[in-house]
Amino acid sequence: MPEPLDFGGQTPPIDPPADCVSPLIWRLARRLYADHQPGPDGWCLNCRPAIVYPCVARQLADFGLAVAVRPATAGPHVANKGHHW
């Protein structure tokens, strides 16, 4: 699993960076990132009062941003048990 990207305390840019391998994933993850921000009381503003920050949606946003800029690793899928189609 890729590590979350470090933006130096800044929010990630809306437009995908030049080295982005999947602009669609970037845009979707960036929107999710914007929608799920922490409130002053430690709860996600969008999920309040059910989920403490970081909520699952914010974790998925961080994961999506990291995946969008890193190329997928090559290799057979685990579920295919070594079969090459």
PDB file with one MODEL, atoms N, CA, C and O in Angstrom:
MODEL        1
ATOM      1  N   MET A   1       0.849  -1.169   0.000  1.00  0.00           N
ATOM      2  CA  MET A   1       0.000   0.000   0.000  1.00  0.00           C
ATOM      3  C   MET A   1       0.894   1.231   0.000  1.00  0.00           C
ATOM      4  O   MET A   1       1.806   1.319   0.822  1.00  0.00           O
ATOM      5  N   PRO A   2       0.661   2.178  -0.893  1.00  0.00           N
ATOM      6  CA  PRO A   2       1.506   3.367  -0.940  1.00  0.00           C
ATOM      7  C   PRO A   2       1.296   4.260   0.278  1.00  0.00           C
ATOM      8  O   PRO A   2       0.204   4.333   0.843  1.00  0.00           O
ATOM      9  N   GLU A   3       2.365   4.929   0.660  1.00  0.00           N
ATOM     10  CA  GLU A   3       2.293   5.887   1.757  1.00  0.00           C
ATOM     11  C   GLU A   3       1.566   7.142   1.277  1.00  0.00           C
ATOM     12  O   GLU A   3       1.667   7.498   0.103  1.00  0.00           O
ATOM     13  N   PRO A   4       0.828   7.822   2.174  1.00  0.00           N
ATOM     14  CA  PRO A   4       0.185   9.069   1.787  1.00  0.00           C
ATOM     15  C   PRO A   4       1.227  10.094   1.344  1.00  0.00           C
ATOM     16  O   PRO A   4       2.352  10.094   1.843  1.00  0.00           O
ATOM     17  N   LEU A   5       0.861  10.946   0.431  1.00  0.00           N
ATOM     18  CA  LEU A   5       1.764  11.981  -0.056  1.00  0.00           C
ATOM     19  C   LEU A   5       1.900  13.094   0.971  1.00  0.00           C
ATOM     20  O   LEU A   5       0.963  13.380   1.716  1.00  0.00           O
ATOM     21  N   ASP A   6       3.061  13.716   1.006  1.00  0.00           N
ATOM     22  CA  ASP A   6       3.297  14.842   1.897  1.00  0.00           C
ATOM     23  C   ASP A   6       3.231  16.120   1.074  1.00  0.00           C
ATOM     24  O   ASP A   6       4.005  16.307   0.135  1.00  0.00           O
ATOM     25  N   PHE A   7       2.308  16.991   1.432  1.00  0.00           N
ATOM     26  CA  PHE A   7       2.143  18.247   0.713  1.00  0.00           C
ATOM     27  C   PHE A   7       2.688  19.420   1.513  1.00  0.00           C
ATOM     28  O   PHE A   7       2.393  20.575   1.208  1.00  0.00           O
ATOM     29  N   GLY A   8       3.476  19.127   2.528  1.00  0.00           N
ATOM     30  CA  GLY A   8       4.094  20.181   3.322  1.00  0.00           C
ATOM     31  C   GLY A   8       3.102  21.068   4.045  1.00  0.00           C
ATOM     32  O   GLY A   8       3.311  22.277   4.144  1.00  0.00           O
ATOM     33  N   GLY A   9       2.032  20.491   4.550  1.00  0.00           N
ATOM     34  CA  GLY A   9       1.019  21.263   5.255  1.00  0.00           C
ATOM     35  C   GLY A   9       0.027  21.973   4.352  1.00  0.00           C
ATOM     36  O   GLY A   9      -0.928  22.579   4.839  1.00  0.00           O
ATOM     37  N   GLN A  10       0.233  21.910   3.058  1.00  0.00           N
ATOM     38  CA  GLN A  10      -0.670  22.526   2.090  1.00  0.00           C
ATOM     39  C   GLN A  10      -1.691  21.491   1.614  1.00  0.00           C
ATOM     40  O   GLN A  10      -1.468  20.287   1.740  1.00  0.00           O
ATOM     41  N   THR A  11      -2.796  21.962   1.074  1.00  0.00           N
ATOM     42  CA  THR A  11      -3.746  21.032   0.478  1.00  0.00           C
ATOM     43  C   THR A  11      -3.228  20.635  -0.903  1.00  0.00           C
ATOM     44  O   THR A  11      -2.551  21.426  -1.559  1.00  0.00           O
ATOM     45  N   PRO A  12      -3.541  19.415  -1.350  1.00  0.00           N
ATOM     46  CA  PRO A  12      -3.103  19.009  -2.685  1.00  0.00           C
ATOM     47  C   PRO A  12      -3.756  19.884  -3.750  1.00  0.00           C
ATOM     48  O   PRO A  12      -4.891  20.329  -3.576  1.00  0.00           O
ATOM     49  N   PRO A  13      -3.054  20.133  -4.844  1.00  0.00           N
ATOM     50  CA  PRO A  13      -3.639  20.972  -5.899  1.00  0.00           C
ATOM     51  C   PRO A  13      -4.858  20.296  -6.531  1.00  0.00           C
ATOM     52  O   PRO A  13      -4.952  19.069  -6.565  1.00  0.00           O
ATOM     53  N   ILE A  14      -5.770  21.096  -7.019  1.00  0.00           N
ATOM     54  CA  ILE A  14      -6.976  20.567  -7.656  1.00  0.00           C
ATOM     55  C   ILE A  14      -6.619  19.848  -8.950  1.00  0.00           C
ATOM     56  O   ILE A  14      -7.097  18.743  -9.206  1.00  0.00           O
ATOM     57  N   ASP A  15      -5.784  20.473  -9.756  1.00  0.00           N
ATOM     58  CA  ASP A  15      -5.363  19.845 -11.013  1.00  0.00           C
ATOM     59  C   ASP A  15      -4.261  18.835 -10.737  1.00  0.00           C
ATOM     60  O   ASP A  15      -3.389  19.084  -9.904  1.00  0.00           O
ATOM     61  N   PRO A  16      -4.287  17.703 -11.420  1.00  0.00           N
ATOM     62  CA  PRO A  16      -3.262  16.686 -11.203  1.00  0.00           C
ATOM     63  C   PRO A  16      -1.869  17.208 -11.555  1.00  0.00           C
ATOM     64  O   PRO A  16      -1.728  18.004 -12.483  1.00  0.00           O
ATOM     65  N   PRO A  17      -0.841  16.773 -10.826  1.00  0.00           N
ATOM     66  CA  PRO A  17       0.516  17.187 -11.168  1.00  0.00           C
ATOM     67  C   PRO A  17       0.949  16.596 -12.507  1.00  0.00           C
ATOM     68  O   PRO A  17       0.317  15.674 -13.023  1.00  0.00           O
ATOM     69  N   ALA A  18       2.013  17.124 -13.053  1.00  0.00           N
ATOM     70  CA  ALA A  18       2.492  16.694 -14.373  1.00  0.00           C
ATOM     71  C   ALA A  18       2.872  15.219 -14.405  1.00  0.00           C
ATOM     72  O   ALA A  18       2.727  14.572 -15.443  1.00  0.00           O
ATOM     73  N   ASP A  19       3.358  14.671 -13.289  1.00  0.00           N
ATOM     74  CA  ASP A  19       3.787  13.274 -13.267  1.00  0.00           C
ATOM     75  C   ASP A  19       2.665  12.308 -12.876  1.00  0.00           C
ATOM     76  O   ASP A  19       2.924  11.139 -12.591  1.00  0.00           O
ATOM     77  N   CYS A  20       1.431  12.788 -12.862  1.00  0.00           N
ATOM     78  CA  CYS A  20       0.279  11.956 -12.480  1.00  0.00           C
ATOM     79  C   CYS A  20       0.003  10.913 -13.554  1.00  0.00           C
ATOM     80  O   CYS A  20      -0.124  11.245 -14.733  1.00  0.00           O
ATOM     81  N   VAL A  21      -0.091   9.637 -13.139  1.00  0.00           N
ATOM     82  CA  VAL A  21      -0.361   8.563 -14.092  1.00  0.00           C
ATOM     83  C   VAL A  21      -1.858   8.308 -14.266  1.00  0.00           C
ATOM     84  O   VAL A  21      -2.264   7.630 -15.211  1.00  0.00           O
ATOM     85  N   SER A  22      -2.675   8.840 -13.368  1.00  0.00           N
ATOM     86  CA  SER A  22      -4.120   8.649 -13.484  1.00  0.00           C
ATOM     87  C   SER A  22      -4.849   9.931 -13.054  1.00  0.00           C
ATOM     88  O   SER A  22      -5.230  10.065 -11.891  1.00  0.00           O
ATOM     89  N   PRO A  23      -5.041  10.866 -13.981  1.00  0.00           N
ATOM     90  CA  PRO A  23      -5.713  12.121 -13.632  1.00  0.00           C
ATOM     91  C   PRO A  23      -7.133  11.939 -13.087  1.00  0.00           C
ATOM     92  O   PRO A  23      -7.565  12.707 -12.227  1.00  0.00           O
ATOM     93  N   LEU A  24      -7.853  10.941 -13.572  1.00  0.00           N
ATOM     94  CA  LEU A  24      -9.216  10.717 -13.079  1.00  0.00           C
ATOM     95  C   LEU A  24      -9.206  10.325 -11.608  1.00  0.00           C
ATOM     96  O   LEU A  24      -9.989  10.857 -10.820  1.00  0.00           O
ATOM     97  N   ILE A  25      -8.335   9.407 -11.233  1.00  0.00           N
ATOM     98  CA  ILE A  25      -8.239   9.013  -9.824  1.00  0.00           C
ATOM     99  C   ILE A  25      -7.832  10.216  -8.985  1.00  0.00           C
ATOM    100  O   ILE A  25      -8.353  10.413  -7.887  1.00  0.00           O
ATOM    101  N   TRP A  26      -6.899  11.026  -9.497  1.00  0.00           N
ATOM    102  CA  TRP A  26      -6.479  12.218  -8.758  1.00  0.00           C
ATOM    103  C   TRP A  26      -7.673  13.135  -8.501  1.00  0.00           C
ATOM    104  O   TRP A  26      -7.880  13.585  -7.374  1.00  0.00           O
ATOM    105  N   ARG A  27      -8.453  13.409  -9.536  1.00  0.00           N
ATOM    106  CA  ARG A  27      -9.578  14.340  -9.377  1.00  0.00           C
ATOM    107  C   ARG A  27     -10.636  13.799  -8.407  1.00  0.00           C
ATOM    108  O   ARG A  27     -11.186  14.549  -7.601  1.00  0.00           O
ATOM    109  N   LEU A  28     -10.912  12.506  -8.492  1.00  0.00           N
ATOM    110  CA  LEU A  28     -11.890  11.909  -7.575  1.00  0.00           C
ATOM    111  C   LEU A  28     -11.375  11.938  -6.135  1.00  0.00           C
ATOM    112  O   LEU A  28     -12.111  12.293  -5.214  1.00  0.00           O
ATOM    113  N   ALA A  29     -10.115  11.563  -5.948  1.00  0.00           N
ATOM    114  CA  ALA A  29      -9.533  11.552  -4.608  1.00  0.00           C
ATOM    115  C   ALA A  29      -9.425  12.972  -4.048  1.00  0.00           C
ATOM    116  O   ALA A  29      -9.640  13.188  -2.855  1.00  0.00           O
ATOM    117  N   ARG A  30      -9.097  13.923  -4.894  1.00  0.00           N
ATOM    118  CA  ARG A  30      -8.972  15.314  -4.448  1.00  0.00           C
ATOM    119  C   ARG A  30     -10.312  15.860  -3.986  1.00  0.00           C
ATOM    120  O   ARG A  30     -10.375  16.623  -3.022  1.00  0.00           O
ATOM    121  N   ARG A  31     -11.391  15.471  -4.675  1.00  0.00           N
ATOM    122  CA  ARG A  31     -12.734  15.903  -4.261  1.00  0.00           C
ATOM    123  C   ARG A  31     -13.114  15.284  -2.914  1.00  0.00           C
ATOM    124  O   ARG A  31     -13.674  15.958  -2.050  1.00  0.00           O
ATOM    125  N   LEU A  32     -12.806  14.000  -2.745  1.00  0.00           N
ATOM    126  CA  LEU A  32     -13.059  13.318  -1.483  1.00  0.00           C
ATOM    127  C   LEU A  32     -12.245  13.965  -0.365  1.00  0.00           C
ATOM    128  O   LEU A  32     -12.741  14.150   0.747  1.00  0.00           O
ATOM    129  N   TYR A  33     -10.997  14.307  -0.666  1.00  0.00           N
ATOM    130  CA  TYR A  33     -10.123  14.990   0.290  1.00  0.00           C
ATOM    131  C   TYR A  33     -10.757  16.305   0.745  1.00  0.00           C
ATOM    132  O   TYR A  33     -10.780  16.607   1.938  1.00  0.00           O
ATOM    133  N   ALA A  34     -11.267  17.079  -0.203  1.00  0.00           N
ATOM    134  CA  ALA A  34     -11.865  18.371   0.120  1.00  0.00           C
ATOM    135  C   ALA A  34     -13.144  18.223   0.938  1.00  0.00           C
ATOM    136  O   ALA A  34     -13.434  19.058   1.795  1.00  0.00           O
ATOM    137  N   ASP A  35     -13.899  17.174   0.681  1.00  0.00           N
ATOM    138  CA  ASP A  35     -15.173  16.973   1.375  1.00  0.00           C
ATOM    139  C   ASP A  35     -15.014  16.464   2.802  1.00  0.00           C
ATOM    140  O   ASP A  35     -15.920  16.634   3.617  1.00  0.00           O
ATOM    141  N   HIS A  36     -13.892  15.848   3.119  1.00  0.00           N
ATOM    142  CA  HIS A  36     -13.708  15.228   4.439  1.00  0.00           C
ATOM    143  C   HIS A  36     -12.516  15.856   5.151  1.00  0.00           C
ATOM    144  O   HIS A  36     -11.390  15.363   5.083  1.00  0.00           O
ATOM    145  N   GLN A  37     -12.801  16.967   5.840  1.00  0.00           N
ATOM    146  CA  GLN A  37     -11.797  17.724   6.581  1.00  0.00           C
ATOM    147  C   GLN A  37     -12.078  17.629   8.077  1.00  0.00           C
ATOM    148  O   GLN A  37     -13.225  17.444   8.483  1.00  0.00           O
ATOM    149  N   PRO A  38     -11.037  17.755   8.895  1.00  0.00           N
ATOM    150  CA  PRO A  38     -11.254  17.700  10.344  1.00  0.00           C
ATOM    151  C   PRO A  38     -11.879  18.992  10.866  1.00  0.00           C
ATOM    152  O   PRO A  38     -11.590  20.085  10.380  1.00  0.00           O
ATOM    153  N   GLY A  39     -12.727  18.839  11.851  1.00  0.00           N
ATOM    154  CA  GLY A  39     -13.303  19.994  12.515  1.00  0.00           C
ATOM    155  C   GLY A  39     -12.492  20.340  13.750  1.00  0.00           C
ATOM    156  O   GLY A  39     -11.578  19.597  14.109  1.00  0.00           O
ATOM    157  N   PRO A  40     -12.798  21.439  14.404  1.00  0.00           N
ATOM    158  CA  PRO A  40     -12.048  21.843  15.595  1.00  0.00           C
ATOM    159  C   PRO A  40     -12.195  20.875  16.764  1.00  0.00           C
ATOM    160  O   PRO A  40     -11.367  20.862  17.675  1.00  0.00           O
ATOM    161  N   ASP A  41     -13.245  20.069  16.734  1.00  0.00           N
ATOM    162  CA  ASP A  41     -13.479  19.124  17.820  1.00  0.00           C
ATOM    163  C   ASP A  41     -12.933  17.723  17.527  1.00  0.00           C
ATOM    164  O   ASP A  41     -13.132  16.806  18.323  1.00  0.00           O
ATOM    165  N   GLY A  42     -12.241  17.549  16.380  1.00  0.00           N
ATOM    166  CA  GLY A  42     -11.641  16.255  16.059  1.00  0.00           C
ATOM    167  C   GLY A  42     -12.526  15.315  15.266  1.00  0.00           C
ATOM    168  O   GLY A  42     -12.121  14.187  14.983  1.00  0.00           O
ATOM    169  N   TRP A  43     -13.715  15.744  14.905  1.00  0.00           N
ATOM    170  CA  TRP A  43     -14.619  14.929  14.104  1.00  0.00           C
ATOM    171  C   TRP A  43     -14.552  15.377  12.652  1.00  0.00           C
ATOM    172  O   TRP A  43     -14.302  16.548  12.369  1.00  0.00           O
ATOM    173  N   CYS A  44     -14.774  14.447  11.735  1.00  0.00           N
ATOM    174  CA  CYS A  44     -14.844  14.793  10.320  1.00  0.00           C
ATOM    175  C   CYS A  44     -16.069  15.686  10.118  1.00  0.00           C
ATOM    176  O   CYS A  44     -17.164  15.361  10.578  1.00  0.00           O
ATOM    177  N   LEU A  45     -15.876  16.809   9.430  1.00  0.00           N
ATOM    178  CA  LEU A  45     -16.981  17.743   9.233  1.00  0.00           C
ATOM    179  C   LEU A  45     -18.127  17.148   8.429  1.00  0.00           C
ATOM    180  O   LEU A  45     -19.285  17.503   8.650  1.00  0.00           O
ATOM    181  N   ASN A  46     -17.824  16.249   7.500  1.00  0.00           N
ATOM    182  CA  ASN A  46     -18.855  15.665   6.649  1.00  0.00           C
ATOM    183  C   ASN A  46     -19.522  14.448   7.290  1.00  0.00           C
ATOM    184  O   ASN A  46     -20.679  14.148   6.992  1.00  0.00           O
ATOM    185  N   CYS A  47     -18.813  13.756   8.152  1.00  0.00           N
ATOM    186  CA  CYS A  47     -19.344  12.526   8.766  1.00  0.00           C
ATOM    187  C   CYS A  47     -19.882  12.756  10.175  1.00  0.00           C
ATOM    188  O   CYS A  47     -20.405  11.829  10.793  1.00  0.00           O
ATOM    189  N   ARG A  48     -19.763  13.943  10.675  1.00  0.00           N
ATOM    190  CA  ARG A  48     -20.151  14.265  12.040  1.00  0.00           C
ATOM    191  C   ARG A  48     -21.556  13.836  12.335  1.00  0.00           C
ATOM    192  O   ARG A  48     -22.401  13.981  11.451  1.00  0.00           O
ATOM    193  N   PRO A  49     -21.876  13.335  13.461  1.00  0.00           N
ATOM    194  CA  PRO A  49     -21.017  13.063  14.606  1.00  0.00           C
ATOM    195  C   PRO A  49     -20.608  11.595  14.694  1.00  0.00           C
ATOM    196  O   PRO A  49     -20.235  11.119  15.767  1.00  0.00           O
ATOM    197  N   ALA A  50     -20.674  10.892  13.602  1.00  0.00           N
ATOM    198  CA  ALA A  50     -20.498   9.444  13.660  1.00  0.00           C
ATOM    199  C   ALA A  50     -19.044   8.978  13.664  1.00  0.00           C
ATOM    200  O   ALA A  50     -18.742   7.933  14.241  1.00  0.00           O
ATOM    201  N   ILE A  51     -18.144   9.722  13.039  1.00  0.00           N
ATOM    202  CA  ILE A  51     -16.809   9.188  12.826  1.00  0.00           C
ATOM    203  C   ILE A  51     -15.744  10.200  13.219  1.00  0.00           C
ATOM    204  O   ILE A  51     -15.792  11.368  12.832  1.00  0.00           O
ATOM    205  N   VAL A  52     -14.776   9.716  14.003  1.00  0.00           N
ATOM    206  CA  VAL A  52     -13.631  10.535  14.376  1.00  0.00           C
ATOM    207  C   VAL A  52     -12.714  10.654  13.172  1.00  0.00           C
ATOM    208  O   VAL A  52     -12.617   9.730  12.363  1.00  0.00           O
ATOM    209  N   TYR A  53     -12.043  11.788  13.052  1.00  0.00           N
ATOM    210  CA  TYR A  53     -11.137  12.044  11.944  1.00  0.00           C
ATOM    211  C   TYR A  53      -9.816  11.317  12.170  1.00  0.00           C
ATOM    212  O   TYR A  53      -9.368  11.285  13.316  1.00  0.00           O
ATOM    213  N   PRO A  54      -9.157  10.732  11.173  1.00  0.00           N
ATOM    214  CA  PRO A  54      -9.576  10.679   9.781  1.00  0.00           C
ATOM    215  C   PRO A  54     -10.592   9.572   9.545  1.00  0.00           C
ATOM    216  O   PRO A  54     -10.402   8.431   9.964  1.00  0.00           O
ATOM    217  N   CYS A  55     -11.643   9.923   8.885  1.00  0.00           N
ATOM    218  CA  CYS A  55     -12.695   8.962   8.562  1.00  0.00           C
ATOM    219  C   CYS A  55     -12.222   8.059   7.418  1.00  0.00           C
ATOM    220  O   CYS A  55     -11.165   8.293   6.831  1.00  0.00           O
ATOM    221  N   VAL A  56     -12.989   7.057   7.117  1.00  0.00           N
ATOM    222  CA  VAL A  56     -12.632   6.118   6.051  1.00  0.00           C
ATOM    223  C   VAL A  56     -12.543   6.839   4.708  1.00  0.00           C
ATOM    224  O   VAL A  56     -11.655   6.550   3.906  1.00  0.00           O
ATOM    225  N   ALA A  57     -13.445   7.761   4.462  1.00  0.00           N
ATOM    226  CA  ALA A  57     -13.421   8.492   3.189  1.00  0.00           C
ATOM    227  C   ALA A  57     -12.137   9.300   3.050  1.00  0.00           C
ATOM    228  O   ALA A  57     -11.560   9.355   1.964  1.00  0.00           O
ATOM    229  N   ARG A  58     -11.683   9.922   4.126  1.00  0.00           N
ATOM    230  CA  ARG A  58     -10.432  10.689   4.056  1.00  0.00           C
ATOM    231  C   ARG A  58      -9.234   9.760   3.857  1.00  0.00           C
ATOM    232  O   ARG A  58      -8.296  10.100   3.137  1.00  0.00           O
ATOM    233  N   GLN A  59      -9.265   8.589   4.494  1.00  0.00           N
ATOM    234  CA  GLN A  59      -8.192   7.615   4.300  1.00  0.00           C
ATOM    235  C   GLN A  59      -8.158   7.149   2.845  1.00  0.00           C
ATOM    236  O   GLN A  59      -7.081   6.980   2.274  1.00  0.00           O
ATOM    237  N   LEU A  60      -9.324   6.941   2.246  1.00  0.00           N
ATOM    238  CA  LEU A  60      -9.386   6.552   0.837  1.00  0.00           C
ATOM    239  C   LEU A  60      -8.902   7.690  -0.065  1.00  0.00           C
ATOM    240  O   LEU A  60      -8.260   7.437  -1.085  1.00  0.00           O
ATOM    241  N   ALA A  61      -9.199   8.921   0.297  1.00  0.00           N
ATOM    242  CA  ALA A  61      -8.730  10.067  -0.482  1.00  0.00           C
ATOM    243  C   ALA A  61      -7.202  10.124  -0.464  1.00  0.00           C
ATOM    244  O   ALA A  61      -6.579  10.326  -1.506  1.00  0.00           O
ATOM    245  N   ASP A  62      -6.601   9.948   0.705  1.00  0.00           N
ATOM    246  CA  ASP A  62      -5.143   9.955   0.808  1.00  0.00           C
ATOM    247  C   ASP A  62      -4.538   8.829  -0.017  1.00  0.00           C
ATOM    248  O   ASP A  62      -3.536   9.025  -0.705  1.00  0.00           O
ATOM    249  N   PHE A  63      -5.148   7.654   0.052  1.00  0.00           N
ATOM    250  CA  PHE A  63      -4.684   6.501  -0.720  1.00  0.00           C
ATOM    251  C   PHE A  63      -4.818   6.774  -2.221  1.00  0.00           C
ATOM    252  O   PHE A  63      -3.900   6.477  -2.986  1.00  0.00           O
ATOM    253  N   GLY A  64      -5.947   7.333  -2.644  1.00  0.00           N
ATOM    254  CA  GLY A  64      -6.184   7.623  -4.055  1.00  0.00           C
ATOM    255  C   GLY A  64      -5.193   8.627  -4.611  1.00  0.00           C
ATOM    256  O   GLY A  64      -4.722   8.472  -5.737  1.00  0.00           O
ATOM    257  N   LEU A  65      -4.867   9.660  -3.835  1.00  0.00           N
ATOM    258  CA  LEU A  65      -3.880  10.641  -4.289  1.00  0.00           C
ATOM    259  C   LEU A  65      -2.517   9.994  -4.481  1.00  0.00           C
ATOM    260  O   LEU A  65      -1.807  10.298  -5.440  1.00  0.00           O
ATOM    261  N   ALA A  66      -2.156   9.101  -3.566  1.00  0.00           N
ATOM    262  CA  ALA A  66      -0.858   8.419  -3.670  1.00  0.00           C
ATOM    263  C   ALA A  66      -0.827   7.473  -4.865  1.00  0.00           C
ATOM    264  O   ALA A  66       0.181   7.398  -5.566  1.00  0.00           O
ATOM    265  N   VAL A  67      -1.913   6.756  -5.103  1.00  0.00           N
ATOM    266  CA  VAL A  67      -1.979   5.815  -6.226  1.00  0.00           C
ATOM    267  C   VAL A  67      -1.958   6.555  -7.561  1.00  0.00           C
ATOM    268  O   VAL A  67      -1.377   6.068  -8.530  1.00  0.00           O
ATOM    269  N   ALA A  68      -2.576   7.703  -7.615  1.00  0.00           N
ATOM    270  CA  ALA A  68      -2.684   8.452  -8.872  1.00  0.00           C
ATOM    271  C   ALA A  68      -1.330   8.906  -9.404  1.00  0.00           C
ATOM    272  O   ALA A  68      -1.169   9.059 -10.615  1.00  0.00           O
ATOM    273  N   VAL A  69      -0.364   9.124  -8.534  1.00  0.00           N
ATOM    274  CA  VAL A  69       0.938   9.612  -8.993  1.00  0.00           C
ATOM    275  C   VAL A  69       2.006   8.530  -9.070  1.00  0.00           C
ATOM    276  O   VAL A  69       3.121   8.795  -9.519  1.00  0.00           O
ATOM    277  N   ARG A  70       1.683   7.320  -8.641  1.00  0.00           N
ATOM    278  CA  ARG A  70       2.652   6.235  -8.697  1.00  0.00           C
ATOM    279  C   ARG A  70       2.184   5.191  -9.692  1.00  0.00           C
ATOM    280  O   ARG A  70       1.031   4.763  -9.635  1.00  0.00           O
ATOM    281  N   PRO A  71       3.062   4.766 -10.612  1.00  0.00           N
ATOM    282  CA  PRO A  71       2.648   3.746 -11.580  1.00  0.00           C
ATOM    283  C   PRO A  71       2.371   2.418 -10.880  1.00  0.00           C
ATOM    284  O   PRO A  71       2.989   2.092  -9.866  1.00  0.00           O
ATOM    285  N   ALA A  72       1.432   1.659 -11.438  1.00  0.00           N
ATOM    286  CA  ALA A  72       1.092   0.343 -10.888  1.00  0.00           C
ATOM    287  C   ALA A  72       2.271  -0.604 -11.067  1.00  0.00           C
ATOM    288  O   ALA A  72       2.995  -0.538 -12.060  1.00  0.00           O
ATOM    289  N   THR A  73       2.448  -1.480 -10.093  1.00  0.00           N
ATOM    290  CA  THR A  73       3.527  -2.461 -10.203  1.00  0.00           C
ATOM    291  C   THR A  73       3.082  -3.603 -11.090  1.00  0.00           C
ATOM    292  O   THR A  73       1.926  -4.025 -11.036  1.00  0.00           O
ATOM    293  N   ALA A  74       3.984  -4.102 -11.899  1.00  0.00           N
ATOM    294  CA  ALA A  74       3.670  -5.200 -12.807  1.00  0.00           C
ATOM    295  C   ALA A  74       3.728  -6.517 -12.051  1.00  0.00           C
ATOM    296  O   ALA A  74       4.444  -6.641 -11.058  1.00  0.00           O
ATOM    297  N   GLY A  75       2.984  -7.481 -12.517  1.00  0.00           N
ATOM    298  CA  GLY A  75       3.004  -8.804 -11.909  1.00  0.00           C
ATOM    299  C   GLY A  75       1.652  -9.464 -12.035  1.00  0.00           C
ATOM    300  O   GLY A  75       0.645  -8.784 -12.230  1.00  0.00           O
ATOM    301  N   PRO A  76       1.613 -10.781 -11.924  1.00  0.00           N
ATOM    302  CA  PRO A  76       0.334 -11.485 -12.033  1.00  0.00           C
ATOM    303  C   PRO A  76      -0.563 -11.171 -10.846  1.00  0.00           C
ATOM    304  O   PRO A  76      -0.098 -10.934  -9.732  1.00  0.00           O
ATOM    305  N   HIS A  77      -1.834 -11.178 -11.112  1.00  0.00           N
ATOM    306  CA  HIS A  77      -2.815 -10.951 -10.068  1.00  0.00           C
ATOM    307  C   HIS A  77      -2.818 -12.155  -9.136  1.00  0.00           C
ATOM    308  O   HIS A  77      -2.695 -13.296  -9.582  1.00  0.00           O
ATOM    309  N   VAL A  78      -2.961 -11.893  -7.838  1.00  0.00           N
ATOM    310  CA  VAL A  78      -2.897 -12.964  -6.858  1.00  0.00           C
ATOM    311  C   VAL A  78      -4.024 -13.972  -7.048  1.00  0.00           C
ATOM    312  O   VAL A  78      -3.824 -15.167  -6.832  1.00  0.00           O
ATOM    313  N   ALA A  79      -5.206 -13.507  -7.449  1.00  0.00           N
ATOM    314  CA  ALA A  79      -6.360 -14.397  -7.547  1.00  0.00           C
ATOM    315  C   ALA A  79      -6.281 -15.337  -8.746  1.00  0.00           C
ATOM    316  O   ALA A  79      -7.023 -16.317  -8.793  1.00  0.00           O
ATOM    317  N   ASN A  80      -5.409 -15.071  -9.713  1.00  0.00           N
ATOM    318  CA  ASN A  80      -5.400 -15.940 -10.882  1.00  0.00           C
ATOM    319  C   ASN A  80      -4.538 -17.181 -10.697  1.00  0.00           C
ATOM    320  O   ASN A  80      -4.447 -18.005 -11.607  1.00  0.00           O
ATOM    321  N   LYS A  81      -3.908 -17.331  -9.543  1.00  0.00           N
ATOM    322  CA  LYS A  81      -3.126 -18.518  -9.180  1.00  0.00           C
ATOM    323  C   LYS A  81      -2.070 -18.871 -10.225  1.00  0.00           C
ATOM    324  O   LYS A  81      -1.824 -20.047 -10.491  1.00  0.00           O
ATOM    325  N   GLY A  82      -1.450 -17.859 -10.809  1.00  0.00           N
ATOM    326  CA  GLY A  82      -0.348 -18.088 -11.734  1.00  0.00           C
ATOM    327  C   GLY A  82      -0.748 -18.281 -13.181  1.00  0.00           C
ATOM    328  O   GLY A  82       0.123 -18.408 -14.041  1.00  0.00           O
ATOM    329  N   HIS A  83      -2.032 -18.307 -13.476  1.00  0.00           N
ATOM    330  CA  HIS A  83      -2.462 -18.470 -14.857  1.00  0.00           C
ATOM    331  C   HIS A  83      -2.216 -17.177 -15.629  1.00  0.00           C
ATOM    332  O   HIS A  83      -2.467 -16.086 -15.116  1.00  0.00           O
ATOM    333  N   HIS A  84      -1.744 -17.294 -16.817  1.00  0.00           N
ATOM    334  CA  HIS A  84      -1.522 -16.125 -17.669  1.00  0.00           C
ATOM    335  C   HIS A  84      -2.497 -16.214 -18.839  1.00  0.00           C
ATOM    336  O   HIS A  84      -2.393 -17.115 -19.671  1.00  0.00           O
ATOM    337  N   TRP A  85      -3.424 -15.297 -18.900  1.00  0.00           N
ATOM    338  CA  TRP A  85      -4.483 -15.372 -19.901  1.00  0.00           C
ATOM    339  C   TRP A  85      -4.085 -14.708 -21.157  1.00  0.00           C
ATOM    340  O   TRP A  85      -4.861 -14.676 -22.112  1.00  0.00           O
TER     341      TRP A  85
ENDMDL
END
